[in-house]
Amino acid sequence: MGEQIVVGSINLDMVVTSPKIPGPGENICGHGFRMVPGGKGANQAVASTRLGKKTRFLGCVGNDFFGDYLLENLSKAEVDSSLMRRAEGFSSGVALIVVEENTGVNTIVVDNGANEALTIKDLEGLEVFYDSSDCILFQLESPLDVVAEGSRRAKERGLITVLDAGPPRQVELSVLANFDVVSPNRNELEVLSGVRVDSIAHVVQAAKRLLEFSAGSIVVKLGEEGSLLLTGEGAWLFPPYEVKPVDSTAAGDAFTAALSVALGEGTNLHDAVWFANAAGALAVTVFGAQPSMPKRNDVIALMTKRQRQWGHL
């Protein structure tokens, strides 16, 4: 079994729990403030490692206390961070997160900081690892030229290329060209496609729009509605696992990491999505981003509680 490469963002998440998500100008007393390592790239690198995959992570942090803390955490999580770079003149990335206490729903504001310092030149460090790797995972929190060029180089070298299409950004869909799998959540799908997704039929329509620009398949994360797979052969809806939500932060990262790990192991798309569904479900049962990334044994245990099923649309 080959290794996995993750190229992307790393942040320190500053999280507070609130009775509800505040509206504009609303001041609410929250509780339970925590500083938790996060960033979509780092979350997915940690998740991939916990799912049993040797994972290398390429990203940037600042020369500050937060950067020290984030690199130390990667080491503790057994992620290979030898390709990480300290970016001069940048603060480390941070995310400000409010979690609604009864539902686990969250809002997130991110300052990318040093994540914006990642360059195409940094991709050169990956050259010696392509032959020992089977899958590479990107997100849209990184500079888009790095995402586009990184996926092109990796696909040229025969790796499976996966894009977690978040956060939603106004991007040219040409960035999808070299991705075998593109995985947005519902909101991200709407922004990227320009199609309203207020029904499953509209989700399929929007996913077909993305499929025109990608090299393979679209996997949409639908939260409480499960997930949807679209290929050139059709569309399938995967039901969710029933769990008690605590915090939905990084559930999508657990999902996409699990999807890429399974595909790298040679699992077919349908079974890979089913595996990813279970990983994403477990992530909402634990508070925080990286602390909620599930272990492989726990994902498999959850999968055994229900028969595999998906419906063709």
Secondary structure, 3 states (H helix, E strand, C coil): CCEEEEECCCEEEEEEEECCCCCCCCCCCCEEEEEEEECHHHHHHHHHHHCCCCEEEECEEECCHHHHHHHHHHHHCCCECCCCEEECCCCCEEEEEEEECCCCCEEEEEECHHHHHCCHHHHHHHHHHHHHEEEEEEECCCCHHHHHHHHHHHHHCCCEEEEECCCCCCCCHHHHCCCCEEECEHHHHHHHHCCCCCCHHHHHHHHHHHHCCCCCEEEEECHHHCEEEEECCEEEEECCCCCCCCCCCCHHHHHHHHHHHHHHCCCCHHHHHHHHHHHHHHHCCCCCCHHHCCCHHHHHHHHCCCCCCCEEC
